[in-house]
Each structure stands twice: as C-alpha cells, then as structure tokens.
Amino acid sequence: LQSDEKWGFAWDPRFLSSGERVLQWVDSGTVAQRWNDSAQEWNDRSRVMLPGDRLIAVNGKTLQSQIAEELKGLAVELEFVRLMQKSEESHPSRTIEFEVQEDLPLGIRVDWQTSPPTIVAVYPKTPAWDAGVKSGFVVMSLSGVPMNEVTISDAMEIAQRRPLRLRVMDTPGAGSRGGDVVTVTFDRALAGPLGLHIDWSVQPPLVIKVVANSPAALVSMERG
C-alpha cells in the first residue's frame, strides 16, 4: 500500500455499530480490487474477498481496537470468515461498469434508502438493460465516487449528471431483470377513473398505488 492509497474496503454499517467488520464491497481501482482481480485471474475464488465476509484478524490481531489500528498500516495480512449458503456458492459476485454519455434515462429504479443503494427494477431497451444489470444489484459507485462516501441526496444529484459512469455489483440473491414490459388494455366498459396513482417525476413514470375495485385493479395491475 502506498501512503496516499486506501485499502478499498466498504464495511456494512449494520455490523460496524457492534464493532464487527463485515465486507459490503470493495471499491474500484483500490488495493483490495487489484487483489480480487489477481485471484480471479488465477482462478482461485477462495482468495477473492466477497460481500458478507467477516474480518476476524489483521496481522494476527483479533481485538476490534487492534484491527482498527493495524488497518492504518501499509502492510496487512487479513483473515476472513465466510458464512455462505449453498445457494449462494453457485452465484458469484461480479461487477459491471457502464457509461451513459447522452442525456438518456439509465433505465433503473433505485432504492436509495438501503446501504448500498439497491436496484429494484431495470427497464428494457435502456443502457442498464443492455449492460446486463438486474434487479437486486447494488450501486457501488457513481462516476468514481463510492457510495459509502456520499449522502443520499448527493448520490441522487450525481446520478442526474451526464456523462455518468456506474459501477454496480451482482450479489447473491439478485433476481430477475424486473421492469418487463406488460401491455394492459382497458375496455370502454370499464368506465370512470383508471384507479392509478402515478409518480410522474421518475423515468419511466412509476405506478405507486392501485385503488381497490378500480379498472386498474380489475385487470390485475400492481404498484411498481
């Protein structure tokens, strides 16, 4: 490690409060990411640091105060414990980086309240869709800015800029694409308001509520 470099670990804040360091992701272009890339090249996944790995020792030190102090050094030997379900072992984490040059919607809906922000829907024929992003992926950085270093409002502001470079991570349990196109036809016999509450401030517009017993409810439309 050079004196002006960071290790690149992002620790899950849910565990930090109790003094535990559980890996949430590793930042792009850091020592940790280079280590992971090297392990991948040698096809040695057992040495790749994955989200959920729990740091239990640094340079042989196991107390949390000692671990924090050792991580300030320029050379470390890390020991992690990995608790992983079998269903996750066949679903390795990976990262996708893509760039949007023009003033186009990214094609994703993001829950900014989670840490890190989670993609909850991906829309067809958009930059995110073409890059292979799926719902359940987490946003690691926006134009090189790690998500653990900005506030929610800052992250949302950065996401509006163009060009924009996104780095997202596929995590165990990430689901389908989300946002599949569904065509709904309303018959003239279904008179009256459709029964939809729509958020027009997002792109594409998002259904946030379906009124019970309305035409929208009768054709099985749902929020989201």
C-alpha positions in Angstrom: 0.0 0.0 0.0 1.3 3.5 -0.9 0.9 6.1 1.8 -1.8 8.0 -0.2 -3.8 4.9 -1.1 -6.8 3.4 0.6 -7.3 -0.3 1.1 -10.7 0.0 -0.6 -12.9 -1.9 1.9 -16.5 -0.8 2.4 -17.8 -2.2 5.7 -21.5 -2.9 6.3 -22.7 -0.2 8.7 -25.3 -2.6 10.2 -22.4 -4.5 11.9 -20.0 -1.7 12.5 -22.1 -0.4 15.3 -21.4 -3.6 17.2 -17.7 -3.5 16.4 -17.8 -6.1 13.6 -16.3 -5.6 10.2 -18.4 -7.4 7.5 -17.4 -6.6 4.0 -20.1 -4.9 1.9 -18.0 -4.4 -1.2 -14.5 -3.3 -2.4 -14.0 -0.1 -4.2 -12.9 0.1 -7.8 -9.2 0.8 -8.5 -8.0 0.1 -5.0 -5.6 -2.4 -3.5 -8.5 -4.7 -2.5 -9.9 -4.7 -6.0 -6.5 -5.4 -7.5 -6.1 -8.4 -5.1 -9.5 -9.7 -6.2 -8.7 -9.3 -9.8 -5.4 -11.2 -9.4 -7.2 -14.0 -7.5 -9.8 -14.2 -10.3 -7.1 -14.4 -13.0 -5.5 -17.3 -11.1 -9.0 -18.9 -10.8 -8.6 -19.0 -7.1 -12.1 -17.9 -5.8 -11.3 -19.0 -2.3 -9.0 -15.9 -2.0 -11.5 -13.4 -3.5 -12.9 -11.1 -0.9 -16.7 -11.3 -1.2 -19.6 -9.3 0.3 -20.6 -10.9 3.7 -17.0 -11.9 4.5 -16.3 -11.2 8.2 -12.9 -9.8 9.1 -11.6 -11.6 12.3 -7.9 -10.8 12.3 -5.3 -8.4 10.9 -1.7 -9.3 11.2 -2.7 -11.8 13.8 -4.5 -9.3 16.0 -8.1 -10.1 16.8 -9.5 -7.4 19.1 -11.5 -4.8 17.2 -9.4 -2.0 18.5 -6.3 -3.8 17.4 -7.8 -4.5 14.0 -8.7 -0.8 13.5 -5.1 0.2 14.4 -3.5 -2.4 12.1 -5.6 -1.3 9.1 -3.9 2.0 9.3 -0.6 0.4 8.4 1.0 -0.1 5.0 1.1 -3.9 5.0 -1.6 -6.2 6.3 -2.4 -9.9 6.5 -6.1 -10.4 6.7 -8.2 -13.3 7.9 -11.8 -13.5 7.0 -14.6 -16.0 7.9 -17.1 -16.7 5.1 -20.6 -17.9 6.0 -22.3 -18.7 2.8 -25.4 -20.7 1.9 -25.0 -23.3 -0.8 -27.5 -21.5 -3.0 -25.1 -18.5 -3.0 -22.0 -20.5 -3.9 -23.2 -21.0 -7.4 -24.0 -17.3 -7.8 -20.6 -15.5 -7.6 -20.5 -11.8 -7.1 -19.3 -9.7 -10.1 -19.2 -6.1 -11.1 -20.5 -4.3 -14.1 -19.3 -0.8 -15.2 -21.1 1.1 -17.9 -21.3 4.7 -19.0 -24.1 6.9 -20.3 -22.9 9.7 -22.5 -26.1 11.3 -23.6 -29.0 12.8 -21.8 -30.8 9.5 -21.5 -32.5 7.7 -18.6 -30.4 5.0 -17.1 -33.3 2.6 -17.1 -33.1 1.7 -13.5 -35.2 2.4 -10.4 -33.1 2.6 -7.2 -33.9 2.3 -3.6 -31.6 5.0 -2.2 -32.6 4.2 1.4 -30.7 1.0 1.5 -26.9 0.8 2.1 -25.6 0.4 -0.5 -28.4 1.6 -2.8 -30.2 -1.3 -4.4 -31.6 -1.5 -7.9 -35.2 -2.6 -7.7 -36.2 -2.5 -11.4 -34.4 -2.5 -14.8 -36.3 -1.3 -17.9 -35.9 -2.9 -21.3 -34.0 -1.1 -24.2 -32.0 1.1 -21.8 -28.3 1.4 -21.1 -28.6 -0.5 -17.8 -30.6 -3.3 -19.5 -28.0 -3.6 -22.4 -25.2 -3.8 -19.9 -26.8 -6.8 -18.2 -27.9 -5.2 -15.0 -30.6 -6.9 -13.0 -32.8 -6.1 -10.1 -31.1 -6.8 -6.8 -27.8 -5.4 -8.0 -26.3 -2.8 -5.7 -24.7 0.5 -6.8 -21.1 0.7 -5.8 -20.0 4.0 -7.3 -21.2 6.8 -9.5 -18.6 8.4 -11.7 -15.9 7.0 -9.4 -17.5 8.3 -6.2 -18.0 5.4 -3.8 -21.5 5.2 -2.3 -20.2 4.9 1.3 -18.6 8.4 0.9 -21.7 10.4 -0.1 -25.1 11.3 1.3 -28.3 10.0 -0.3 -29.1 13.5 -1.7 -25.6 13.8 -3.1 -25.8 10.4 -4.7 -29.2 11.2 -6.3 -27.7 14.5 -7.6 -24.7 12.8 -9.2 -27.0 10.2 -10.8 -28.6 13.1 -12.9 -25.2 14.1 -14.4 -24.1 13.2 -17.9 -21.8 11.6 -18.8 -22.3 9.2 -15.9 -20.3 6.1 -15.2 -21.9 3.5 -13.0 -20.3 0.5 -11.2 -22.8 -2.0 -9.9 -22.4 -5.4 -8.2 -24.2 -8.6 -8.8 -24.9 -10.0 -5.3 -26.1 -13.5 -4.2 -29.9 -13.5 -4.4 -30.1 -10.9 -7.2 -33.4 -11.6 -9.0 -34.8 -11.1 -12.5 -34.5 -8.1 -14.6 -37.6 -6.5 -13.3 -39.4 -4.0 -15.3 -40.6 -6.4 -18.0 -43.0 -4.8 -20.5 -46.6 -5.7 -19.8 -49.4 -4.3 -22.1 -52.7 -3.6 -20.3 -55.8 -2.8 -22.3 -58.7 -1.0 -20.7 -62.1 -1.8 -22.2 -64.6 1.0 -22.7 -67.0 -0.9 -20.4 -64.7 0.0 -17.5 -66.0 3.5 -17.1 -64.6 6.0 -14.7 -61.1 6.8 -13.4 -58.5 4.1 -14.0 -57.6 4.0 -10.3 -53.9 4.6 -10.7 -51.6 6.9 -8.6 -48.5 7.6 -10.7 -45.2 9.3 -9.9 -44.5 11.3 -13.0 -41.2 12.7 -11.6 -39.3 9.5 -12.4 -38.5 8.0 -15.8 -40.3 5.9 -16.8 -43.3 7.0 -14.7 -44.0 4.7 -11.8 -47.3 3.3 -10.5 -47.2 3.9 -6.7 -50.8 2.9 -5.9 -53.7 0.9 -7.4 -57.1 1.8 -6.0 -59.1 -1.2 -4.9 -62.0 -2.3 -7.2 -60.9 0.2 -9.9 -60.4 -0.7 -13.6 -56.7 -1.0 -12.9 -57.3 -3.4 -10.0 -59.7 -5.4 -12.1 -57.0 -6.1 -14.8 -54.5 -7.1 -12.0 -52.2 -4.1 -12.2 -49.9 -3.7 -9.2 -47.8 -0.9 -7.8 -44.3 -0.8 -9.2 
